[in-house]
Amino acid sequence: MNNVVLESILTCPRCKTRTPCLMPTDACQFFFQCAHCGVLLKPKPGDCCVFCSYGSVKCPPIQQNKSCC
């Protein structure tokens, strides 16, 4: 995976807490629970995972212009 960024910072839309996360390269992450306020993040319509919706960097397959999930 050349030039693929594996760390993304998820930002909670409710409380704006920013959480650094290592993205999986072999699966999508559909859910993430904010450790600060407890909200369960889910992908927005049209996005494949929480990183594509709330992350500072899109997931590895999308970065490589591949289909995800």
Residue frames as qw, qx, qy, qz and C-alpha x, y, z in Angstrom:
[[0.000, 0.889, 0.459, 0.000, 0.00, 0.00, 0.00],
 [0.479, 0.128, 0.025, 0.868, 2.05, 2.90, -1.25],
 [0.011, -0.223, 0.025, -0.975, 1.32, 6.33, 0.19],
 [0.517, -0.548, -0.560, -0.344, -1.67, 5.08, 2.16],
 [0.127, -0.435, 0.475, -0.754, -2.22, 6.85, 5.46],
 [0.510, -0.246, -0.824, -0.007, -3.34, 4.43, 8.16],
 [0.210, -0.374, -0.592, 0.682, -4.01, 6.89, 10.98],
 [0.106, -0.575, -0.416, -0.697, -7.11, 9.04, 10.98],
 [0.003, 0.068, 0.557, -0.828, -8.56, 11.33, 13.61],
 [0.176, -0.560, -0.761, -0.277, -12.26, 10.70, 14.18],
 [0.066, -0.103, 0.245, -0.962, -14.21, 13.78, 15.28],
 [0.026, 0.471, 0.852, -0.229, -17.43, 13.22, 17.17],
 [0.003, 0.493, 0.409, 0.768, -20.20, 15.33, 15.62],
 [0.466, -0.753, -0.449, -0.115, -21.93, 15.74, 19.00],
 [0.553, -0.790, -0.041, 0.260, -19.13, 16.79, 21.38],
 [0.412, 0.869, -0.261, 0.084, -16.29, 17.47, 18.87],
 [0.647, -0.561, 0.504, 0.112, -13.88, 15.15, 20.72],
 [0.592, 0.638, -0.467, -0.156, -11.05, 14.13, 18.40],
 [0.820, -0.344, 0.455, -0.038, -9.77, 10.56, 18.72],
 [0.240, 0.596, -0.702, -0.307, -6.70, 9.27, 16.83],
 [0.884, 0.028, 0.411, -0.223, -7.37, 5.81, 15.40],
 [0.139, -0.357, 0.819, 0.426, -5.46, 3.26, 13.37],
 [0.726, 0.295, -0.078, -0.617, -7.63, 2.21, 10.42],
 [0.755, -0.047, 0.653, 0.045, -8.02, -1.47, 9.58],
 [0.143, 0.476, -0.599, -0.629, -6.71, -2.43, 6.14],
 [0.093, -0.012, -0.962, -0.256, -8.75, -5.61, 5.76],
 [0.099, -0.588, -0.802, 0.040, -12.24, -4.53, 6.88],
 [0.083, -0.607, -0.161, -0.774, -14.55, -1.54, 7.15],
 [0.165, -0.207, -0.687, 0.677, -15.33, -0.03, 10.51],
 [0.162, -0.577, -0.607, -0.523, -19.05, 0.64, 10.59],
 [0.486, -0.813, -0.278, -0.161, -19.35, 1.78, 14.20],
 [0.454, 0.225, -0.437, 0.743, -17.31, 3.81, 16.66],
 [0.434, -0.788, -0.436, -0.004, -18.41, 4.86, 20.14],
 [0.141, 0.745, -0.234, 0.608, -17.15, 8.21, 21.36],
 [0.583, -0.155, -0.637, 0.481, -15.33, 7.71, 24.65],
 [0.056, 0.073, -0.282, 0.955, -16.29, 11.22, 25.82],
 [0.479, 0.012, 0.126, -0.869, -20.06, 11.46, 25.22],
 [0.478, 0.043, 0.856, -0.193, -20.95, 7.86, 24.31],
 [0.649, 0.531, -0.005, -0.545, -22.61, 8.59, 20.95],
 [0.710, 0.016, 0.660, 0.246, -22.38, 5.68, 18.51],
 [0.216, 0.607, -0.364, -0.672, -21.05, 6.91, 15.18],
 [0.713, 0.306, 0.625, 0.086, -22.31, 5.25, 12.01],
 [0.329, 0.013, 0.485, 0.810, -21.39, 6.06, 8.40],
 [0.344, 0.480, 0.107, -0.800, -23.34, 8.87, 6.77],
 [0.769, 0.481, 0.400, -0.133, -25.49, 7.88, 3.77],
 [0.624, 0.766, -0.149, 0.039, -23.22, 7.23, 0.80],
 [0.004, 0.726, -0.663, 0.180, -20.10, 6.62, 2.92],
 [0.778, 0.086, -0.620, -0.055, -18.66, 3.16, 3.49],
 [0.678, -0.253, -0.544, 0.424, -17.33, 3.58, 7.03],
 [0.350, -0.875, -0.242, 0.230, -16.94, 5.95, 9.98],
 [0.511, -0.366, 0.231, 0.743, -13.53, 7.09, 8.71],
 [0.235, 0.349, 0.533, 0.734, -15.02, 8.30, 5.43],
 [0.205, -0.803, -0.480, -0.289, -17.74, 10.17, 7.36],
 [0.441, -0.895, -0.055, -0.039, -15.94, 11.54, 10.42],
 [0.812, -0.279, 0.123, 0.498, -12.22, 10.95, 9.89],
 [0.053, -0.828, 0.253, 0.497, -9.44, 13.31, 8.93],
 [0.081, 0.402, -0.794, -0.448, -8.40, 10.72, 6.31],
 [0.837, 0.130, -0.167, -0.505, -10.60, 8.42, 4.21],
 [0.871, -0.241, 0.426, -0.041, -10.21, 4.65, 4.64],
 [0.373, -0.435, 0.680, 0.458, -7.35, 2.81, 2.86],
 [0.490, 0.350, 0.741, 0.299, -9.42, 1.34, -0.01],
 [0.241, 0.918, 0.312, -0.054, -10.93, 4.74, -0.85],
 [0.220, -0.813, 0.344, 0.415, -7.45, 6.31, -0.70],
 [0.361, -0.247, 0.778, 0.451, -6.39, 3.76, -3.32],
 [0.489, 0.295, -0.268, -0.775, -9.47, 4.40, -5.50],
 [0.224, -0.030, -0.966, -0.126, -10.76, 0.89, -4.85],
 [0.598, -0.474, -0.351, -0.543, -14.20, -0.21, -3.82],
 [0.091, -0.329, 0.717, -0.608, -14.65, -0.59, -0.11],
 [0.542, 0.005, 0.647, -0.536, -16.55, -3.30, 1.73]]
